[in-house]
Amino acid sequence: MSALDLYLKKHYLNKAQFAAACLCTEADIDGLIQAQLLAAPSYVVTDNAKILSAVFGEMDADNTSAGAYFHPANVVWHTLALQLIDQHGRDAAPAILKENFIRDFIAALTDMHHSTWRLDDCFTGDNQTVVSGLMQRAEFSWQHFLLGTFGLCVAHPVSVSAIVRKEILQEKLSHLTENGSKENFTSAEAKELLPIVDAFAEAAMWFSPAEYTRSSRKRLVDDLRPRLLAAIALTAI
């Protein structure tokens, strides 16, 4: 059993487990994914020892159980899909799910713009909305939702607001630290950045051993935090 296998078993459900958690069949899961009422698995491990994801592509997966792997939070989205089907019918439900996702995404972006990080592509200098910018972000994120991206990179993707929080914290940190590559910080800068790093660490997934070295967690938390702590400690000497 590999470290990757252990990670997937700890943090994800294979399709049989996911179907059981949703009290349905694997065929039901496949049907909802095909209808764009449920996100695709975040990882797929093939019989020839490869792991596939929409974010990182194909990587080696030796000694790892083949199968499709879903974040447990998808049970919440499965329940929502069934509610929409019950309320509106199966044919109408996919469009309503997308409409609600985009509405909630724009609302969450607006909140994060005012509270956390200015989104210049979505709001003017006097805070008037730029509809094209908001819609571009929302549509892009909807496609990644369907691809299972947020089940890979968001720790608790149980809501649109949780997804947006992780994405905007990452955007803010990336901007302020040159995407994690900045080496030197003043003590004041470090003290300002540490709470953002901590918030992002809480919002982001841990990432599997397959892609960890390329992940935002490594770049913006595990590599960055020691440099910030060192900057603070150096000033205290």
N, C-alpha and C positions, 0 to 999 in steps of 0.2 A: 504494500500500500504506500503510495507516494504522498508527499506533503500536499500536492494538489488534490489528491483524492480525499485526504483528511479535511482540507478546507471546504471542498464542495459538500461533503457529508455533514459538516458542522453548520454551514451557513445557508444551504440550499436544499430544496426538495427535488428529487427526480420526478419524472412525469407520473409514475404510479403513486408516489407519496403525495404529490400535489393534487392529483385527482381525488385521492382518498380524503385529503384535507378539505376539498371542495364538495365532498359527497356526490361525486359524479364519476363518469368514466373518462378514460384517456381520450376516447373518440370525441366526447363532449368538449374536452379541452382543445383538441385540434380544430373542432368546428368553430369555436369561439375565436380562436386565433385567426383562422381563415376569414372570418367575418369582420375582423378588426374590432372585436369587442374585448379582446384580452391581449396582453403583451406576449410576444414570443419568448421562449426561454432565453435567459441571459447568457448561458453557456450551452454548447453542444459538444460532447466528447464522442468522437467517432470510433468505430471498431478498429481502425488502423492507427490508433493512439495519437490523434490530433484533437486539440480543443479549439473551438470556433466561437468567436463573439463578434458582434457588430462593431465594437469599439476597437479591438486589437487584432482582428483577423484570425489567421490560423497559426497555432503554435503547437509545440510538442506536448504530449500528455501521456508519457510512459507510466505504466502501472496505475492507471486511473480508470475507474469504471465507466464504460460507455453509457451514454444516455443524454437526455435533455434536462437541464437544471433550471429551476424557477426559484426566485426569491420568495420566501414565505409571505411577504406582504401582498403578493399577487392574489392571495385568498380574498383580501378586501376588495380588490378590483373585480374578481370573479363574482362576488356578492352584488356589487354595483351593476355589473353586466346583466345579471339575472333580474334585478329590479327594473332596469330599463326595458328589458324584453317583456316583463310582466306588465309594465305600464304602457308601453308604446308599440309592442309587437317586434318580432325579430328583424323584419325588414327595415324599420325606422330606427331601431336602437343604435346601430353603429354611428349614424350621422349625429344623433343626439349626444352620444358619448364624446365624440370629437368636439362638438359645439360646447359642451360643458367643460371639457378639458381646456380648450382655448380660452373660454371666459374666465375660468379659475386661474389659468396661467397668467393672463394679463392682469388680473386683480393682484396676484402675488407679486408680479414684477413691479407693479405700481407701489405696493407696500415696501418692497425692498429698495426701490429707488428713493423713497422718502426717508427710510430708516437706516439704510446700510451702505448703499453705493449708487452714485449717480449714473444713470443709463442715458448717455448723450444721444444714442441712436433712437431712443424711445420717447424722450422728452426734450422740449426746447429749454432755453435758458430761463424762461419764466414759468417752467413746469407745465406747459401745454403738451398734450399727448401728440406723439408722432405715430399715427395709426399704422403706417407701413412698417415702421421699425418694430412695434409691438407684435404685429401679425407675423412678420418674418421670423421672429424668435419663437413665437407660439407654434407656428406651423413646423418649423425645424424640430422643435422639442416633441411635438406630437409624433412625428415620424420616428424619432428615437425612442419614444415610449413604446410604440408598436414593435420596434426591433428588440426590446428587452434591455436597452442600454441602461436605464435607470436602476434596474434590478442588479446590475453589476457594480455601479459606481455610487449609489446613494444608500446610506446605511438603513434607513427606514422609509422606503418610498411608498408610504401608505396614503399619501395625499399629494396633490399638485403643489401645495405650498411647501411641503418637505423637499420636493424635487427642486423647486425654484431656489429655496434657501441654499442648498448645496451648490447649485450652479453659480449663483451670484457671489457667494463667499469665495468660490474658486476664482471667479473673474476678478474680484477685488484683490485677492492675494497675488494673483498672477501679475496684475498691473503694478502693484506696489513693490514687488520683489523681482521684477524682470523674469517672471515665470519661474521663480525659485532659484535663479542663477546668481542673484546679487550676493556678493560675498561680505561686504562691509556695511555695518549699520551703526548709527549713533545709539547711545543708550535710550534716548527719547524715542527714536524710531522703533527700536526693539520692543520697548514697553508698550507702544501703541499697537504693534503687530501681533504680539503674543496672544491677546484675547481673540483675535481674528483666526489665528492658527488653531487655537483650542476649539473655537466654534466650528471651524471647517473639519477638524479631526472628528468631532462628534457627528457631523452631518454626512461625512463621506464613508464609503465602504472601505474595508481593509484591503481589498484586492487579492486575487489569488497569486500563488507563487509563479504562475505562468507569466503574468503581466506586471507584477509588482514593481519591477525595476523601471518600467515605463509609466508608472501611475502618478496621478496627482498627489496621492497620499505620500509617496516617497519624496516627491519633489517639494511639496508645499507644507509637509508636516515633519516627516522623519529626518530629512536632510536640513530643512530650514530652521526648525526649532532649536537645535544645538547652537547654531550660529547666533541666533537672537539671544539665547541665554548667555553665551560667551560675551556678547557685546555689553550686556547688562553687568555681568560679573567684572569685566575689565574696568568699567567706570567706577565700580565700588572699591577697587583696590587703592 
